[in-house]
Amino acid sequence: MMMKRMTIVVLVGVLSCLAWAVPSEILVDLRLDETSYVVGERVRGVVEVRNMGATPLSVGYSNSTDRVLVEVYRASDRYQVDRSGNKPFVSPFRVKSNEGLKLELFLGDHYDFTSQGRFLARPVLVHNGMRYEGLYRAFDIVPGMPVATAVQMFSNRPGLNRVFNLLHWSRRGTEHLFLKAHDEGTADSRWATVDIGPMMRVTKPTISIMTGGEVIVLHRNGPDSFCRSEFWSLPNALDFRTRQMVRDPRTAGQQSVQEMYQQSGGVKPTSHPWWKFW
């Protein structure tokens, strides 16, 4: 009797190991661009789907129940964060058998990341009523370090104030400058925080608001250059427009002289009779 029980236990263990050894017919993975994001960033990522099954995948179409989602949890207590809205995470797609696909998504469009802390994101693909889960990906929501502030008021929208904050934070070992904006007054809302690019803390960045709605951010991005970023800020929109590299005015003159010297082949020496040196 004892031997029979031991045989049953061994068989259960072997079956369990075989179940774990059987590869999944569908693999889903999530890769995030960064390990930390400033409050308000859209948190861009890429979902990869690989279909090793016999039936094709069809996500986002009216005649299919397949869907892709990303679940987000607080790392501290594994509490699942509620989604804001029900719009799909990715555009509709189909994947045939033995094929794969990568899709862009933005977690900040689906979750409210105004609170700081560490989060875990897990991709899930539902196919034929079964869940296929990917690995957890950890990332931090950070406040950013304040640099400058400006307030925009609109003549055609009394009571609406748009507050701009320049923040900096280290990203991949380099200091980056961020533009964060939110509305106060008649319509409180937050706009997506924008990574303007690498910066050097030698010169303090500036932000200027023009009467036509242009918002100009100027910051040093190199030893001899500045980056000029222009946004258009209207009551119902905030859009990035252009980015230009501007030479440092303190070194531009010296640099132009050096370029002219090189193009001309240098200054050739002249010889004078000894009696003319007086």
Secondary structure, DSSP 8 states (H G I E B T S, - for coil): -HHHHHHHHHHHHHHHHHHHHS--SEEEEEEES-SEEETT---EEEEEEEE-SSS-EEES-TT--BEEEEEEEETTT--B---SS---SS--EEE-TTEEEEEEEEGGGTS---S-EEEEEEEEEEETTEEEE---EEEEEE--EEEEEEEEE-TTSTTEEEEEEEEEEEETTEEEEEEEEEEEESS-EEEEEEEEEE--TTS--EEEE-TTSEEEEEEEEETTEEEEEEEEEETTEEEEEEEEEEE-HHHHHHHHHHHHHHHTT--------GGG--
